Amino acid sequence: MVSVVMTRRGTGSTPIDRLGSHYENVDVTCPDCGYVDEDANWTVKGNGKRVDYQHLCPSCGQNRIRTLALDR
């Protein structure tokens, strides 16, 4: 799998960048502990068949993963 860390807060130039930006700007509250991570950096991993966006809560350690399946 290829791994990329999303670190900018923009709209992005590809659909994958734009979805990552969405998570970083909107999905910042941990559903388990309620911590609001203003820096919510999501790690992006892909293998050509799917793209996984992953965020680890700095407060409680909850690992959240959002998966996008790619059709070919």
C-alpha positions in Angstrom: 0.0 0.0 0.0 1.1 3.5 -0.7 0.9 5.9 2.3 0.5 9.7 2.3 -0.1 12.0 5.2 -2.5 14.8 4.5 -1.1 18.0 6.0 -2.7 20.9 4.1 -6.2 22.3 4.5 -7.3 23.1 1.0 -9.6 21.8 -1.5 -7.1 19.5 -3.3 -6.6 18.8 -7.0 -8.0 15.3 -7.1 -11.1 13.6 -5.7 -8.9 11.7 -3.2 -7.3 15.0 -2.1 -10.7 16.7 -1.8 -12.1 13.9 0.3 -9.0 13.9 2.6 -9.4 17.7 3.0 -13.1 17.2 3.9 -12.1 14.8 6.7 -9.4 17.2 8.0 -11.8 20.1 8.0 -15.1 18.5 9.1 -14.4 15.2 10.8 -12.4 16.5 13.7 -14.4 15.3 16.7 -13.6 11.8 18.2 -16.9 9.8 18.5 -15.5 8.0 21.5 -14.2 10.7 23.8 -15.5 13.9 22.2 -12.0 15.4 21.8 -11.9 18.0 19.0 -8.6 17.6 17.1 -8.1 20.9 15.3 -5.0 19.5 13.5 -6.9 16.3 12.5 -4.3 14.9 10.1 -5.6 11.9 8.3 -3.2 9.3 6.8 -4.1 8.1 3.4 -3.2 4.6 2.1 -4.2 3.2 -1.2 -3.5 0.0 -3.2 -5.4 0.7 -6.5 -8.5 -1.2 -5.3 -9.3 1.0 -2.3 -8.2 4.1 -0.4 -8.2 4.1 3.4 -8.3 7.4 5.4 -7.1 6.8 9.0 -7.0 9.1 12.0 -5.7 8.3 15.5 -7.3 10.4 18.3 -4.5 12.0 20.3 -6.6 12.0 23.4 -8.0 8.4 23.7 -6.1 6.6 20.9 -9.3 5.6 19.0 -8.3 4.6 15.5 -10.9 5.7 12.9 -10.8 4.4 9.3 -12.9 5.5 6.4 -12.6 3.3 3.3 -13.3 4.3 -0.3 -13.6 1.3 -2.7 -12.4 2.0 -6.2 -14.3 0.4 -9.1 -12.3 -0.6 -12.1 
